[in-house]
Amino acid sequence: MYNKLVRDLIPEIIEKDGKTCETATLDADAYETKLLEKLREEALELEHAEAQQDKLEEIADAMEVLHALAEYYGSTADEVEQIRLKKRAERGGFSRRTLLKQVDET
């Protein structure tokens, strides 16, 4: 599976393995697109992971992509974490496993 965004050291790892690879540096718009694709890829991999360690690895991969997105949007992981904590204080987290089934608008 090629033409996808990879971690910075992957080309060097491939070359150390005795292989060659072709890479390109993405412009800003393409980088954003590929980061969002990568986030979807990591979410799917998490969904299909079976072993606990594999699930944690996929969460870590998704977090790395989210950190890159925060940086792309001119922020930091720390700033995003502060926003997350504020939203959690105001609206809660997901620990109660609440499924909203319906709201009566009348």
C-alpha angles and dihedrals in degrees: 000000000000139000089062133121112263135187115275097255098046096095090053091048090051091050092048085056089061095255132116128226139185119228138177134197112239125227117236097268094046090046092055091047092049092046090054090047089050091051090054090047092052091047090053091047089051090050091053098040112110108182119072092236091050090052091052091048090053092048088052090049091050090049090053089054091047090051090052090049091050089052091046089053091051098260139098136241088248092055091048089049090054090051090048092052092047091051091047091053091048101038106014131238129264101268093111090059090223117182112198103215102175145347121209105222095190 
